[in-house]
Amino acid sequence: MIGRSYSPGDWVVYRKPKCTTRPGPRAQEVDAAAHGDSYAYSVEKFWIVVDVQDDGKLLLQTRRGKRHIIDAADPRLRRATWWDRIRFRAQFQSLQAT
């Protein structure tokens, strides 16, 4: 398996796809539907690795305590860069406090 190695406590950024009638201020890659009824876009989520499972999946936790299981090889998942760690420090620090 070609994947990135993660450890519990790692900060990650997940680019979550969404579709609504009103994109929020953090929306990226906004595409309108054919008639403009809705918009497809993505939002960066700042999560922390809680556990690395044997099957190559990661247990990730959100700022509000929700947990998601994501494959480590998912192209929407990436390790937080040094710039992310500085720019979004408050989001990541609130994760570590939980």
Secondary structure, 3 states (H helix, E strand, C coil): CCCCCCCCCCEEEEEEEEEECCCCCCCEEEEECCCCCCEEEEEEEEEEEEEECCCCEEEEECCCCCEEEEECCCCCEEECCHHHHHHCHHHHHHHHHC
